Structures are given as structure tokens and as C-alpha cells.
């Protein structure tokens, strides 16, 4: 018996795009003053990952790249939030003098 189902590469390009945007967003989010610009790259990474996951699930294709892009997008979001909190916090503290 052969239970192998047909698979396609439908969501693969969205997953690759999500992974690339996620990697660059994480790299930019680590740099303190450039963290805000990482948000421009982080949002497409998250959107492309969700689109890639939905297309891959519908067409029974691999989901690994889209999941990796989603995880990197979430990590970049966390770093961006920490950077913004620290920069705004120090800005508010500096203005209290």
C-alpha cells in the first residue's frame, strides 16, 4: 500500500521571502538605533509567513521555511519592543533633569 500523498511547493516562495525578511529584521533589531527601521522588515516577514503557512497547509507542501520566518519575525518583534522601551525610557528619564 502506498499512502504517499501528492505535495506541491505552493507556499515555499512565501516561506523563503518570510525567512529572508525575518533574518534581516533580527539583524537590524539587534542594533539599538536601527531597531525602529527593523519594524519595516518585520511586518512583511510576519505577513509572508502567515500567507506561506496557509498556502502550504492548503496544498500539503513543506511548512518549515514559513515557520522559521514566523519565529524570526516574532523574535525581531520582541527585540524591537525592547529597543523601543529602552530608548523611550531613557529619553523620558533624561528629560526629567
C-alpha distances in whole Angstrom, upper triangle without the diagonal:
4,6,9,12,15,18,21,25,27,28,29,32,33,32,34,37,37,37,40,42,41,42,45,46,46,48,50,50,51,55,57,59,56,54,55,53,50,50,50,47,45,45,43,40,40,39,37,35,34,34,31,29,29,28,25,24,24,22,20,22,23,26,27,30,31,31,33,36,36,37,39,41,41,43,45,46,47,49,51,52,53,55,57,58,60,61,62,63,65,67,68,69,71,73,74,77
4,6,9,11,14,18,21,23,25,25,29,30,29,30,34,34,33,36,38,38,39,42,43,42,45,47,47,48,51,54,56,53,51,52,50,47,46,46,43,42,41,39,37,36,36,34,32,31,31,28,26,26,25,22,21,21,19,17,18,20,23,24,27,28,28,30,33,33,34,36,38,39,40,42,43,45,46,48,49,51,52,54,55,57,58,60,61,63,64,65,67,69,70,72,74
4,6,10,12,16,19,21,22,23,27,28,26,28,31,31,31,34,36,35,36,39,40,40,42,45,45,46,49,51,53,50,48,49,47,44,44,43,41,39,38,36,34,33,33,31,29,28,28,25,23,23,22,19,18,18,16,14,16,17,20,22,25,25,25,28,30,30,31,34,35,36,37,39,40,42,44,45,46,48,50,51,52,54,55,56,58,60,61,62,64,65,67,68,71
4,7,9,13,16,18,19,20,23,24,23,25,28,28,28,31,33,32,33,36,37,37,39,42,42,43,46,49,50,47,45,46,45,41,41,41,38,36,36,34,31,31,31,28,26,26,25,22,21,21,20,17,16,16,14,11,13,14,17,19,22,23,23,25,27,28,29,31,32,33,35,37,38,39,41,43,44,46,47,48,50,52,53,54,55,58,59,60,62,63,65,66,69
4,6,10,13,15,17,17,21,22,21,23,26,26,26,29,31,30,32,35,35,36,38,40,40,42,45,47,49,46,43,44,43,39,39,38,35,34,33,31,29,29,28,25,24,23,22,20,18,18,16,14,13,13,11,8,10,13,15,18,20,21,21,24,25,26,27,30,31,32,34,35,36,38,40,41,42,44,46,47,48,50,51,52,54,56,57,58,60,62,63,65,67
4,7,11,12,14,15,18,20,19,21,24,24,25,27,29,29,31,33,34,35,37,39,39,41,44,46,47,44,42,43,41,38,37,37,34,33,32,29,28,27,26,24,22,22,21,18,17,17,15,12,13,12,9,7,9,12,15,17,19,20,21,23,24,25,27,29,30,31,33,35,36,37,39,40,42,44,45,46,48,50,51,52,53,55,56,57,59,61,62,64,67
4,7,9,11,11,15,16,16,17,20,21,21,23,25,25,27,30,30,31,33,35,36,37,40,42,44,40,39,39,37,34,34,33,30,29,28,26,24,24,23,20,19,19,17,14,14,14,12,9,10,10,7,5,5,8,11,14,16,16,18,20,21,22,24,25,26,28,30,31,32,34,36,37,38,40,41,42,44,46,47,48,50,52,53,54,56,57,59,61,63
4,6,8,9,12,13,13,15,17,18,19,21,23,24,25,27,28,29,31,33,34,36,38,41,42,38,37,37,35,32,32,30,28,27,26,23,22,22,21,18,17,18,15,13,13,13,10,8,10,10,6,7,5,8,11,14,14,15,17,19,19,21,23,24,25,27,29,30,31,33,34,35,37,39,40,41,43,45,45,46,48,50,51,52,54,56,57,59,62
4,6,5,8,10,10,11,14,15,16,17,19,20,22,24,25,26,28,30,30,32,35,37,38,35,33,34,31,29,28,27,24,24,23,20,19,19,18,15,14,15,13,10,12,12,9,7,11,11,8,8,5,7,10,12,11,12,15,16,16,18,20,21,22,24,26,26,28,30,31,32,34,36,37,38,40,42,42,43,45,47,48,49,51,53,54,56,58
4,6,7,8,10,11,13,14,16,17,19,20,22,24,24,26,28,29,30,32,34,37,37,34,32,32,30,28,27,25,23,22,21,18,17,18,16,13,13,13,11,8,10,10,6,6,9,9,7,9,7,9,10,13,12,12,15,17,16,17,20,21,21,23,25,26,27,29,31,31,33,35,36,36,39,41,41,42,44,46,46,48,50,51,52,55,57
4,6,5,6,9,10,11,12,15,16,16,18,20,21,22,24,26,26,29,31,33,34,30,29,29,27,24,23,22,20,19,18,15,14,14,13,9,9,10,8,4,7,8,5,5,8,9,8,9,7,8,8,10,9,8,11,13,12,13,16,17,17,19,22,22,23,26,27,27,29,31,32,33,35,37,37,38,40,42,43,44,46,48,49,51,53
4,5,5,6,9,10,10,12,14,15,16,19,20,21,23,24,25,27,29,32,33,29,28,28,26,23,23,22,19,19,18,15,14,15,14,10,10,12,10,7,9,11,9,7,11,12,11,11,8,7,8,9,7,8,11,12,11,13,16,16,17,19,21,21,23,25,26,27,29,31,32,33,35,36,37,38,40,42,43,44,46,47,49,51,53
4,5,5,6,9,10,11,12,14,15,17,18,20,21,23,24,26,28,31,31,27,26,26,24,22,21,20,17,17,17,13,12,14,13,9,10,12,10,8,11,12,10,10,14,15,13,14,11,11,11,12,9,9,13,13,12,14,17,16,16,20,21,21,22,25,26,26,28,30,30,31,34,36,36,37,39,41,41,43,45,46,47,50,52
4,5,5,6,9,10,11,12,14,16,16,18,20,21,22,24,26,29,29,25,24,24,22,19,19,17,14,14,14,10,9,11,9,5,7,9,7,5,8,10,9,9,13,14,13,14,12,11,10,11,9,7,11,12,9,11,14,14,14,17,19,18,19,22,23,23,25,28,28,28,31,33,33,34,36,38,38,40,42,43,44,47,49
4,5,5,6,9,10,10,12,14,15,16,18,20,20,22,25,27,28,25,23,24,22,19,19,18,15,14,14,11,9,10,10,7,6,9,8,5,8,10,10,9,12,14,14,14,11,9,7,8,5,4,8,8,7,9,12,12,12,15,16,16,18,20,21,22,24,26,27,28,30,32,32,33,35,37,38,39,41,42,44,46,48
4,5,5,6,9,10,11,12,14,15,17,18,20,22,24,26,27,24,23,23,21,18,19,17,14,14,15,12,10,12,12,9,9,12,12,9,11,14,13,12,16,17,16,17,13,11,10,10,6,7,10,9,8,11,13,12,13,16,17,17,19,21,22,22,25,26,27,28,30,32,32,34,36,37,38,40,42,42,44,46,48
4,5,5,6,8,10,11,12,14,16,17,18,20,22,25,25,21,20,20,18,15,16,14,11,12,12,9,7,10,10,7,8,11,11,9,12,14,14,14,17,19,18,19,16,14,13,13,9,9,12,11,8,11,13,12,12,15,16,15,17,20,20,20,23,25,25,26,28,30,30,31,34,35,35,37,39,40,41,44,46
4,6,5,6,9,10,10,12,14,15,16,18,20,23,23,20,18,19,17,14,14,13,10,9,10,7,4,7,8,5,5,9,9,8,10,13,13,13,16,18,18,18,16,14,12,11,8,6,9,8,5,7,10,9,8,12,13,12,14,17,17,17,20,22,22,23,26,27,27,29,31,32,33,35,37,38,39,41,44
4,6,5,6,9,10,10,12,14,15,17,19,22,23,20,18,19,17,14,15,15,11,10,12,10,7,9,11,9,8,12,13,11,12,15,16,15,17,20,20,19,16,14,12,10,6,7,9,6,4,8,9,7,8,12,12,12,14,17,17,17,20,22,22,23,26,27,27,29,31,32,33,35,37,38,39,42,44
4,5,5,6,9,10,11,12,14,16,18,21,21,18,17,18,16,13,14,13,9,10,12,10,8,11,13,10,11,14,15,13,15,18,18,18,21,23,22,22,19,17,15,13,10,10,12,10,7,11,12,9,10,14,14,12,15,18,17,17,20,22,21,23,26,27,27,29,31,32,32,35,36,37,38,41,43
4,6,5,6,9,10,10,12,14,16,18,19,15,14,15,12,9,10,10,6,7,9,7,5,9,10,9,10,13,14,13,15,18,18,18,21,23,23,24,21,19,16,15,12,11,13,11,8,10,12,9,8,12,12,10,12,15,15,14,18,19,19,20,23,24,24,25,28,29,29,32,33,34,35,38,40
4,6,5,6,9,10,10,12,15,17,18,15,13,14,13,9,10,11,7,6,9,8,5,8,11,10,9,13,14,13,15,18,19,18,20,23,23,23,21,18,15,14,11,10,11,8,5,7,8,5,5,9,9,7,10,12,12,12,15,17,17,18,21,22,22,24,26,27,28,30,32,33,34,37,39
4,5,5,6,9,10,11,13,16,18,15,13,15,14,10,12,13,9,9,12,12,9,12,14,13,13,16,18,16,18,21,21,21,23,26,26,25,22,19,17,15,12,12,13,9,8,10,10,6,8,11,10,9,12,14,13,14,17,18,17,19,22,22,23,25,27,28,29,31,32,33,35,37,39
4,5,5,6,8,10,11,14,15,12,11,13,11,8,11,10,7,8,12,11,9,13,15,14,14,18,19,18,20,23,23,23,26,28,28,28,25,22,20,18,15,15,16,13,11,13,13,9,10,13,12,9,12,14,13,13,16,17,16,18,21,21,21,23,26,26,27,29,31,31,33,35,37
4,5,5,6,9,10,13,13,10,9,10,8,5,7,8,5,5,9,10,8,10,13,13,13,16,18,18,19,22,23,23,25,27,28,28,25,23,20,19,16,15,15,13,10,11,12,8,7,10,9,6,9,11,10,9,13,14,13,15,18,18,18,20,22,23,24,26,28,28,30,33,34
4,5,5,6,9,12,13,11,9,12,11,7,10,12,9,8,12,13,10,12,15,15,15,18,20,19,20,23,24,24,26,29,29,29,26,23,20,18,16,15,15,12,10,12,10,7,7,9,7,5,8,10,8,9,12,13,12,14,17,17,18,20,22,22,24,26,27,28,30,32,34
4,6,6,7,11,12,10,9,12,11,8,11,13,10,11,14,15,13,15,18,18,18,21,23,22,23,26,27,27,29,31,32,31,28,26,23,21,18,18,18,15,13,15,14,10,11,13,10,8,12,13,10,11,14,14,13,16,18,18,18,21,22,22,24,26,27,28,30,32,34
4,5,6,8,9,6,6,9,7,5,9,10,9,10,13,14,13,15,18,18,19,21,23,23,24,27,28,28,30,33,33,33,30,28,25,23,20,20,20,17,15,16,16,12,12,14,12,8,11,12,9,9,13,13,11,13,16,16,15,18,20,20,21,24,25,25,27,30,31
4,5,7,9,7,4,7,8,5,8,10,10,9,12,14,13,15,18,18,18,21,23,23,24,27,28,28,30,32,33,33,31,28,25,23,20,20,19,17,15,15,14,11,10,11,9,6,8,9,6,6,9,9,8,10,13,13,13,15,17,18,19,21,23,23,25,27,29
4,6,9,8,7,10,11,9,12,14,13,13,16,18,16,18,21,21,21,23,26,26,26,29,31,30,32,35,35,35,32,29,27,24,22,22,21,18,17,17,16,12,13,13,10,8,11,10,7,8,11,10,8,11,14,13,13,16,17,17,19,22,22,23,25,27,29
4,6,5,6,9,10,9,12,14,14,14,18,19,18,20,23,23,23,26,28,28,29,32,33,33,35,37,38,38,35,32,30,27,25,25,24,21,20,20,19,16,16,16,14,11,13,13,9,9,13,11,9,11,14,12,12,15,17,16,17,20,21,21,23,26,27
4,6,5,8,10,10,12,15,15,15,18,21,20,21,24,25,25,27,30,30,31,33,35,35,37,39,40,40,37,35,32,30,27,27,26,24,22,22,21,18,17,17,15,12,13,13,9,9,11,9,6,9,11,9,8,12,13,12,13,17,17,17,19,22,23
4,6,7,9,10,12,14,15,16,18,20,20,22,24,25,26,28,30,31,32,34,36,36,38,40,41,41,39,36,33,31,29,28,28,25,23,24,23,20,19,19,17,14,15,15,12,10,13,12,8,9,12,11,8,11,14,13,13,16,17,17,19,22,23
4,5,5,7,9,11,11,13,15,17,17,19,21,22,23,25,27,27,29,31,32,33,35,37,38,38,35,33,30,29,26,25,25,23,20,21,20,17,16,17,16,12,13,14,11,9,12,13,9,10,14,13,11,14,17,16,16,19,21,20,22,25,26
4,5,5,7,10,10,10,13,15,15,16,19,20,21,23,25,25,26,29,30,31,32,35,36,36,33,31,28,26,24,23,23,20,18,18,18,15,13,14,12,9,10,11,8,6,9,9,6,8,11,11,10,12,15,15,15,18,20,20,22,24,26
4,5,6,8,10,10,12,14,15,16,18,20,21,22,24,25,26,28,30,31,32,34,36,36,34,32,29,28,25,23,24,22,19,19,19,16,14,15,14,11,10,12,10,7,9,11,8,7,11,12,10,12,15,15,15,17,20,20,21,24,26
4,5,5,7,9,11,12,13,15,17,18,19,21,23,24,25,27,28,29,31,33,34,35,32,30,28,26,23,22,23,21,18,18,19,16,14,15,15,11,12,14,12,9,12,14,11,11,15,16,14,15,18,19,18,21,23,23,24,27,29
4,5,5,6,9,11,11,12,14,16,16,19,20,21,22,25,26,26,28,30,31,32,29,27,24,23,20,19,19,17,14,15,15,12,10,12,11,8,9,11,9,7,11,12,11,11,15,16,15,16,19,20,20,22,24,25,26,29,31
4,5,5,6,9,10,11,12,14,15,17,18,20,21,23,24,25,27,29,30,31,29,27,24,23,20,18,19,18,14,14,15,12,10,11,12,8,7,11,10,7,10,12,11,11,14,16,15,16,19,20,20,22,24,25,26,28,31
4,6,6,7,9,11,12,13,15,17,18,19,21,22,23,25,27,28,29,30,28,27,24,23,20,18,20,18,15,15,17,14,11,14,14,11,11,14,14,11,13,16,15,14,17,19,18,19,22,23,22,24,27,27,28,31,33
4,6,6,6,9,10,11,12,15,16,16,18,20,21,22,24,26,27,28,25,24,21,20,17,15,17,15,12,12,14,11,9,12,12,9,10,14,13,11,14,17,15,16,19,20,19,21,24,25,25,27,29,30,31,33,35
4,6,5,6,9,10,11,13,14,15,17,19,20,21,23,25,26,26,24,22,19,18,16,14,14,13,10,10,11,9,6,8,9,7,7,10,11,9,12,14,14,14,17,19,19,20,22,24,24,26,28,29,30,32,35
4,5,5,6,9,10,11,12,14,15,17,18,20,21,23,24,25,24,22,19,19,16,14,15,15,11,10,13,11,8,10,12,10,9,12,13,11,13,16,16,16,19,21,21,21,24,26,25,27,29,30,31,33,36
4,5,5,6,8,10,10,12,14,15,16,18,20,21,22,23,21,20,17,17,15,12,14,14,10,10,13,12,9,12,14,12,12,15,16,15,17,20,19,19,22,24,24,25,27,29,29,30,33,34,34,37,39
4,6,5,6,9,10,10,12,14,15,16,18,20,21,21,19,17,15,14,11,9,11,10,6,7,10,8,6,9,11,10,10,14,14,14,16,19,19,19,22,24,24,25,27,29,29,31,33,34,35,37,40
4,6,5,6,9,10,11,12,14,15,16,18,20,21,19,17,14,14,12,9,10,10,7,6,9,9,5,8,11,10,9,13,14,14,15,18,19,19,21,23,24,24,27,29,29,30,33,34,35,37,40
4,5,5,6,9,10,11,12,14,15,17,18,20,18,18,15,16,13,10,12,13,10,9,12,12,9,11,14,13,13,16,18,17,18,21,22,21,24,26,26,27,29,31,31,33,35,36,37,39,42
4,5,5,6,8,10,10,12,14,15,16,17,15,15,12,13,11,8,10,11,8,8,12,12,10,13,15,15,15,18,19,19,20,23,24,24,26,28,29,29,32,34,34,35,38,39,40,42,44
4,5,5,6,9,10,10,12,14,15,16,14,12,9,10,8,5,7,8,6,5,9,10,9,11,13,14,14,17,18,18,20,22,23,24,26,28,29,29,31,33,34,35,38,39,40,42,45
4,5,5,6,9,10,11,12,14,15,14,14,10,12,11,7,9,11,9,7,11,13,11,12,15,16,15,18,20,20,21,24,25,25,27,29,30,30,32,35,35,36,38,40,41,43,45
4,5,5,6,8,10,11,12,14,13,13,11,13,12,8,11,13,11,10,14,15,13,15,18,18,18,21,23,22,24,27,28,27,30,32,32,33,35,37,37,39,41,42,43,45,48
4,5,5,6,8,10,11,11,10,10,8,10,9,6,9,11,10,10,13,14,13,15,18,18,19,22,23,23,25,27,28,29,31,33,33,34,36,38,39,40,42,44,45,47,50
4,6,5,6,8,10,10,9,9,6,9,9,6,7,11,10,9,12,14,14,15,18,19,19,21,23,24,25,27,29,29,31,33,34,35,36,39,39,40,43,44,45,47,50
4,5,5,6,9,10,10,11,9,12,13,9,11,14,14,12,15,18,16,17,21,21,21,24,26,26,27,29,31,31,33,35,36,36,38,41,41,42,44,46,47,49,51
4,5,5,6,8,8,10,9,13,12,10,12,15,15,14,18,19,18,20,23,23,23,26,28,28,29,32,33,33,35,38,38,39,41,43,43,45,47,48,49,51,54
4,5,5,6,5,6,6,10,10,9,11,14,14,14,16,18,18,20,22,23,24,26,28,28,30,32,33,34,36,38,39,40,41,43,44,45,47,49,50,52,55
4,6,5,7,8,7,11,13,11,12,15,16,15,17,20,19,20,23,24,25,26,29,29,30,33,34,35,36,39,40,40,42,44,45,46,48,50,51,52,55
4,6,8,11,11,15,16,14,15,18,18,18,20,23,22,23,26,27,27,29,32,32,33,35,37,37,39,41,42,42,44,47,47,48,50,52,53,55,58
4,6,9,10,14,15,14,16,19,19,19,22,24,23,25,27,28,29,31,33,33,35,37,38,39,41,43,44,44,46,49,49,50,52,54,55,57,60
4,7,9,12,14,13,14,17,18,18,21,23,23,24,27,28,29,31,33,33,34,37,38,39,41,43,44,45,46,48,49,50,52,54,55,57,60
4,6,9,11,11,12,15,16,16,19,20,21,23,25,26,27,29,31,31,33,35,36,37,39,41,42,43,45,47,47,49,51,52,53,55,58
4,6,8,9,10,12,13,14,16,18,19,20,22,23,25,26,28,29,31,32,34,35,37,38,39,41,42,44,45,47,48,50,51,53,56
4,6,5,6,9,10,11,12,14,15,17,18,20,21,23,24,26,27,29,30,31,33,35,36,37,39,41,42,43,45,46,48,50,52
4,6,5,6,9,10,11,12,14,15,16,18,20,21,23,24,26,27,28,30,32,33,34,36,37,39,40,42,43,45,46,48,51
4,5,5,6,9,10,10,12,14,15,16,18,20,21,22,24,26,27,28,30,31,32,34,36,37,38,40,42,43,44,46,49
4,5,5,6,9,10,10,12,14,15,16,18,20,21,22,24,25,26,28,30,31,32,34,36,37,38,40,41,43,45,47
4,5,5,6,9,10,11,12,14,15,17,18,20,21,23,24,26,27,29,30,31,33,35,36,37,39,40,42,44,46
4,5,5,6,8,10,11,12,14,15,17,18,20,21,22,24,26,27,28,30,31,33,34,36,37,39,40,42,45
4,5,5,6,9,10,10,12,14,15,16,18,20,21,22,24,26,26,28,30,31,32,34,36,37,38,40,43
4,5,5,6,9,10,10,12,14,15,16,18,20,21,22,24,25,27,28,30,31,32,34,36,37,39,42
4,5,5,6,9,10,11,12,14,15,17,18,20,21,23,24,26,27,29,30,31,33,34,36,38,40
4,5,5,6,8,10,10,12,14,15,16,18,20,21,22,24,25,27,28,30,31,32,34,36,38
4,5,5,6,9,10,10,12,14,15,16,18,20,21,22,24,26,26,28,30,31,33,35,37
4,5,5,6,9,10,11,12,14,15,16,18,20,21,22,24,25,27,28,30,31,33,36
4,5,5,6,9,10,11,12,14,15,17,18,20,21,23,24,26,27,28,30,32,34
4,5,5,6,9,10,10,12,14,15,16,18,19,21,22,24,25,27,28,30,32
4,5,5,6,9,10,10,12,14,15,16,18,20,21,22,24,25,27,29,31
4,5,5,6,9,10,11,12,14,15,16,18,20,21,22,24,26,27,30
4,5,5,6,9,10,11,12,14,15,16,18,20,21,22,24,26,28
4,5,5,6,8,10,10,12,14,15,16,18,20,21,22,24,27
4,5,5,6,9,10,10,12,14,15,16,18,20,21,23,25
4,6,5,6,9,10,10,12,14,15,16,18,20,21,24
4,5,5,6,8,10,11,12,14,15,16,18,20,22
4,5,5,6,8,10,10,12,14,15,16,18,21
4,6,5,6,8,10,10,12,14,15,17,19
4,6,5,6,8,10,10,12,14,16,18
4,5,5,6,9,10,10,12,15,16
4,6,5,6,9,10,11,13,15
4,5,5,6,9,10,11,14
4,5,5,6,9,10,12
4,5,5,6,9,11
4,5,5,7,10
4,5,5,8
4,6,6
4,6
4
